[in-house]
């Protein structure tokens, strides 16, 4: 699949504030709580697809989650559907690494916005309906003198080998119509980045902005009979696609840094032309020629073919206490205040 890393002066543009996120099935493990907060840090593993040697390609990263619902998480790898901001790892990132991984093995960072627990890898068994269960019990009584063979319990398995969806909002550049590729460079706030304490004029939010490059390609498809929807240079786009690989030089790969994430575009929306500021300094971007797509690291949080079934996470450890019901007097005096949540 094509990739874009080096940029010519004509097509190069400075990164713009934008938004990059991922959605899909992710393995989370080794939860850590930041001292004095409800923020949790996880080791995360993303599936990228089959490798050349039929071994799965994956990425390891560090994701944070504000645990407002007091969810309980297992130390071992569990599957979750997550929606999270997404950026490449920065040397300024406070990874809070687990004992299982070194800082060099992380390649991405982000903040989980929402998650849905799916439980451990392995089969899920479907519960029998009460009628079928009674029939099975009656059959046991009838066959009490014979050897009883238990019926097969219907089961299904959640396939963790799902490529995560990438959603980008930014400015397209480095347009290559011959190869159907373009780049999107996005500046984005990520909570694990350290504030710049040496510059008093730099705000905390500004100092926690990370620049991430995405190399996007539009695959050949019968849906593009009238031509592929290629953006023009310096045009705002919303990109919906799939994270398929990363591009990095050999030196950067040793420390978990990358040049760009590779995205297979599934849909693109054009949102208008980007007008650069009157005066700005162009930020240098890496021009290293990619050696080959990275195939993940030697370590993994779990095997995609593993039948291990660690304990399932529980929905909540500390349920919220019920709120005091308001009296009529309270309602009269506080008529302008919002009502209590009846589901609290």
Phi, psi and omega per residue, in radians:
X1 nan 2.502 -3.073
X2 -1.187 2.742 3.101
X3 -2.482 2.707 -3.118
X4 -2.252 2.164 3.066
X5 -2.323 -1.023 -3.131
X6 -1.239 2.595 -3.064
X7 -2.323 2.464 3.056
X8 -1.457 2.835 -3.128
X9 -1.114 -0.582 -3.089
X10 -1.200 -0.571 -3.047
X11 -1.796 -0.037 -3.093
X12 -1.397 2.389 3.078
X13 -2.394 2.645 3.119
X14 -1.225 2.597 3.131
X15 -1.067 2.595 3.118
X16 -2.093 2.722 3.060
X17 -1.066 2.301 -3.108
X18 -2.716 -2.733 -3.090
X19 -2.586 2.295 3.074
X20 -2.283 2.291 -3.107
X21 -2.524 2.815 3.071
X22 -2.201 2.662 3.109
X23 -2.489 2.306 3.100
X24 2.715 -2.933 -3.132
X25 -1.481 2.187 -3.098
X26 -2.339 2.524 3.023
X27 -1.605 2.200 3.093
X28 -2.028 2.444 -3.126
X29 -2.632 2.944 3.048
X30 0.936 1.012 -3.141
X31 -1.163 2.392 3.057
X32 -2.259 2.453 3.121
X33 -1.762 2.229 3.063
X34 -1.216 2.313 -3.027
X35 -0.962 2.262 3.066
X36 1.330 0.191 -3.126
X37 -2.340 3.072 3.006
X38 -1.817 0.225 3.131
X39 -1.458 2.294 3.133
X40 -1.980 2.590 3.114
X41 -2.037 2.339 -3.121
X42 -2.161 2.624 2.804
X43 -1.434 2.276 -3.074
X44 -2.155 2.543 3.124
X45 -2.246 2.193 3.134
X46 -1.912 2.394 3.089
X47 -1.544 2.312 -3.110
X48 -1.930 -0.175 -3.115
X49 2.170 3.076 3.133
X50 -1.275 2.504 3.110
X51 -1.569 -3.130 -3.115
X52 -1.143 -0.557 -3.137
X53 -1.693 0.387 3.133
X54 1.167 0.159 3.019
X55 -1.584 2.492 -3.090
X56 -1.164 2.435 3.004
X57 -1.567 2.457 -3.135
X58 -2.673 2.878 3.074
X59 -2.165 2.566 3.045
X60 -1.926 2.462 -3.129
X61 -2.676 -3.119 -3.140
X62 -2.103 2.108 3.129
X63 -2.105 2.478 3.096
X64 -1.897 2.654 -3.126
X65 -2.550 2.240 3.069
X66 -1.474 1.917 -2.979
X67 -1.479 1.210 -3.103
X68 -1.225 -0.398 -3.103
X69 -1.674 0.098 3.121
X70 0.981 0.730 3.096
X71 -1.190 2.596 3.096
X72 -1.786 2.278 -3.065
X73 -2.063 2.511 3.133
X74 -1.418 2.595 3.091
X75 -1.200 -0.590 3.130
X76 -1.415 2.906 -3.067
X77 -1.164 2.272 3.074
X78 -2.219 2.693 3.134
X79 -1.615 2.436 3.113
X80 -2.456 2.589 2.860
X81 -1.602 2.128 -3.075
X82 -2.227 2.709 2.901
X83 -2.168 2.129 -2.971
X84 -2.544 2.592 2.917
X85 -1.154 2.802 -2.946
X86 -2.607 2.276 3.119
X87 -2.702 2.797 3.061
X88 -1.278 2.724 -3.140
X89 -1.170 2.476 3.097
X90 -2.005 2.574 3.048
X91 -1.046 -0.345 3.137
X92 -1.520 -0.055 -3.056
X93 -1.279 2.378 3.004
X94 -1.557 1.632 -3.020
X95 -1.346 -0.462 -3.013
X96 0.844 1.031 -3.005
X97 -1.099 2.632 3.083
X98 -1.420 3.026 3.107
X99 -1.246 -0.308 -3.069
X100 -1.443 -0.391 -3.061
X101 -2.256 2.707 3.027
X102 -1.714 2.776 3.134
X103 -0.996 -0.531 -3.120
X104 -1.216 -0.314 -3.083
X105 -1.514 -0.194 3.070
X106 -1.459 2.442 3.136
X107 -2.140 -0.268 -3.136
X108 -2.480 2.815 3.118
X109 -2.376 2.895 3.110
X110 3.019 3.038 3.120
X111 -2.126 2.049 3.125
X112 -1.209 2.211 3.111
X113 -1.559 -0.660 3.100
X114 -2.721 2.663 3.113
X115 -2.545 2.650 3.100
X116 -2.211 2.045 3.137
X117 -1.197 2.340 3.048
X118 -1.922 -0.178 -3.137
X119 1.600 -2.956 -3.083
X120 -1.350 2.819 3.004
X121 -1.086 2.679 3.133
X122 2.121 3.119 -3.062
X123 -1.283 2.625 3.001
X124 -1.952 2.339 -3.109
X125 -1.751 2.328 -3.134
X126 -1.406 2.320 3.117
X127 -1.228 2.429 3.095
X128 -1.343 2.583 3.048
X129 -1.265 2.790 -3.028
X130 -1.092 -0.606 3.120
X131 -1.137 -0.781 3.124
X132 -1.155 -0.603 3.118
X133 -1.163 -0.742 3.110
X134 -1.119 -0.669 3.117
X135 -1.128 -0.672 3.113
X136 -1.149 -0.708 3.113
X137 -1.137 -0.679 3.102
X138 -1.148 -0.637 3.124
X139 -1.151 -0.601 3.100
X140 -1.104 -0.743 3.119
X141 -1.116 -0.726 -3.132
X142 -1.158 -0.589 -3.085
X143 -1.786 0.455 -3.058
X144 -1.108 -0.490 -3.139
X145 -1.515 -0.181 -3.120
X146 -1.907 2.982 3.060
X147 -1.280 2.129 -3.100
X148 -1.614 2.289 3.089
X149 -1.913 2.031 -3.111
X150 -1.172 2.409 3.113
X151 -1.215 2.678 3.097
X152 -1.184 2.334 3.106
X153 -1.547 2.182 3.132
X154 -1.021 2.440 -3.129
X155 -2.503 2.839 3.032
X156 -2.517 2.891 -3.113
X157 -2.349 2.346 3.074
X158 -1.399 2.068 -3.118
X159 -1.401 1.943 -3.132
X160 -1.319 -0.148 -3.119
X161 -1.471 1.105 3.114
X162 -2.064 2.148 3.132
X163 -1.197 2.212 -3.102
X164 -1.167 2.587 3.089
X165 -1.432 2.415 3.082
X166 -1.983 2.305 3.099
X167 -2.108 2.092 -3.075
X168 -2.091 2.497 2.991
X169 -2.348 1.909 -3.080
X170 -2.983 -2.851 -3.070
X171 -1.827 2.246 3.123
X172 -1.422 2.486 3.100
X173 -2.611 3.090 3.109
X174 0.915 0.890 -3.085
X175 -1.263 2.173 3.103
X176 -2.186 1.623 -3.052
X177 -1.209 -0.540 -3.128
X178 -1.097 -0.671 -3.136
X179 -1.774 0.043 3.120
X180 1.009 0.797 -3.118
X181 -2.237 2.722 3.025
X182 -2.757 2.937 -3.115
X183 -2.071 2.639 3.017
X184 -2.329 2.111 3.092
X185 -1.938 2.192 -2.979
X186 -2.171 2.268 2.937
X187 -1.626 2.297 -3.039
X188 -2.634 2.527 3.087
X189 -1.308 2.289 3.034
X190 -2.325 2.289 -2.954
X191 -1.208 -0.381 -3.065
X192 -1.461 -0.033 3.129
X193 -1.405 2.420 -3.088
X194 -1.288 2.444 3.025
X195 -1.166 2.610 3.105
X196 -1.471 1.751 -3.061
X197 -1.439 -0.176 -3.106
X198 -1.481 -0.302 -3.108
X199 -1.988 1.897 -3.111
X200 -1.220 -0.343 -3.117
X201 -1.529 -0.093 -3.118
X202 -1.686 2.166 -3.131
X203 -1.316 2.855 -3.138
X204 -1.095 -0.750 -3.111
X205 -1.135 -0.680 3.137
X206 -1.171 -0.651 -3.105
X207 -1.274 -0.270 3.128
X208 -1.758 0.522 3.099
X209 -1.712 2.298 3.141
X210 -2.032 2.377 3.095
X211 -1.643 2.190 -3.141
X212 -2.218 2.316 3.119
X213 -1.736 2.392 3.087
X214 -2.147 2.161 3.083
X215 -1.678 1.907 -3.012
X216 -1.825 2.439 3.057
X217 -2.374 2.512 3.119
X218 -1.787 2.011 -3.074
X219 -1.285 2.801 3.032
X220 -1.172 2.384 -3.101
X221 -2.780 2.555 3.072
X222 -1.076 -0.319 -3.137
X223 -1.210 -0.313 -3.101
X224 -1.828 0.915 -3.120
X225 -1.166 -0.535 -3.123
X226 -1.725 0.292 3.136
X227 1.912 2.604 -3.135
X228 -1.351 2.559 -3.107
X229 -1.395 1.316 -3.132
X230 -1.447 2.349 3.101
X231 -1.364 2.801 2.995
X232 -1.519 2.872 -3.087
X233 -1.159 2.473 3.127
X234 1.053 0.709 3.089
X235 -2.000 2.389 3.072
X236 -1.181 2.353 3.133
X237 -2.418 2.642 2.883
X238 -1.910 2.135 -3.066
X239 -2.011 2.292 3.039
X240 -2.065 2.092 -3.086
X241 -2.774 -2.830 -3.063
X242 -2.201 2.358 3.099
X243 -1.327 2.019 -3.035
X244 -1.994 -0.388 -3.094
X245 -2.992 -3.136 2.984
X246 -2.340 2.743 -3.133
X247 -2.108 2.244 -3.108
X248 -2.744 2.577 3.027
X249 -1.289 2.850 -3.107
X250 -1.061 -0.681 -3.117
X251 -1.152 -0.733 -3.136
X252 -1.212 -0.636 -3.104
X253 -1.094 -0.500 -3.136
X254 -1.141 -0.471 -3.102
X255 -1.981 0.207 3.068
X256 1.387 0.244 3.094
X257 -1.685 2.707 -3.054
X258 -2.323 2.903 3.000
X259 -1.632 -0.716 -3.110
X260 -2.862 2.658 2.916
X261 -1.572 2.508 -3.142
X262 -1.745 2.283 -3.060
X263 -2.205 2.205 3.000
X264 -1.523 1.999 -3.024
X265 -1.319 2.250 3.048
X266 -1.820 -0.561 3.117
X267 -2.699 2.591 -3.141
X268 -2.480 2.436 3.126
X269 -2.149 2.286 3.140
X270 -1.629 2.278 -2.977
X271 -2.098 0.124 3.119
X272 2.131 2.968 -3.058
X273 -1.562 2.451 3.109
X274 -1.506 2.252 3.075
X275 -1.893 1.902 -3.102
X276 -1.166 2.725 3.094
X277 -1.055 2.764 -3.120
X278 -1.083 -0.666 3.132
X279 -2.377 2.167 3.074
X280 -2.752 2.688 3.109
X281 -1.669 2.226 3.139
X282 -1.198 2.304 -3.137
X283 -1.590 2.320 -3.109
X284 -1.231 2.484 3.091
X285 -2.097 2.712 -3.085
X286 -1.165 2.363 3.103
X287 -2.008 0.344 3.134
X288 -1.153 2.358 3.081
X289 -1.324 2.240 -3.102
X290 -1.155 2.384 3.106
X291 -1.322 -0.911 3.067
X292 -2.953 2.797 3.120
X293 -1.064 2.439 3.125
X294 -1.270 2.472 -3.119
X295 -1.898 0.553 -3.120
X296 1.436 -2.867 -3.137
X297 -2.058 3.018 -3.126
X298 -1.204 -0.554 -3.139
X299 -1.457 2.740 3.040
X300 -2.616 2.733 3.108
X301 -1.374 -0.581 3.072
X302 -2.797 2.825 3.120
X303 -1.588 2.392 -3.134
X304 -1.223 -0.207 3.062
X305 -1.918 0.196 -3.068
X306 -1.369 2.352 3.081
X307 -1.598 0.162 -3.087
X308 -1.074 2.488 -3.125
X309 -2.267 1.393 3.060
X310 -1.196 3.006 -3.055
X311 -1.078 2.536 -3.120
X312 -1.411 2.436 3.111
X313 -1.152 2.501 3.104
X314 -1.557 2.683 -3.041
X315 -1.163 -0.598 -3.079
X316 -2.775 2.487 3.136
X317 -1.674 -0.746 -3.119
X318 -2.151 1.612 -3.135
X319 -1.088 2.562 -3.116
X320 -1.220 2.416 3.109
X321 -1.204 2.628 3.103
X322 -1.199 2.505 3.121
X323 -1.434 2.628 3.120
X324 -1.155 2.303 3.115
X325 -1.196 2.437 -3.134
X326 -1.402 2.516 3.034
X327 -1.514 2.980 3.119
X328 -1.090 -0.622 3.131
X329 -1.113 -0.702 3.132
X330 -1.130 -0.694 -3.126
X331 -1.147 -0.640 -3.130
X332 -1.209 -0.713 -3.072
X333 -1.339 -0.472 -3.090
X334 -2.032 0.765 -3.067
X335 -1.141 -0.405 -3.099
X336 -1.537 -0.155 -3.123
X337 -1.446 2.743 3.140
X338 -1.225 2.623 -3.130
X339 -1.329 2.699 3.071
X340 -1.136 2.593 3.077
X341 -1.315 2.087 -3.085
X342 -1.224 -0.248 3.128
X343 -1.659 -0.022 -3.093
X344 -1.229 nan nan
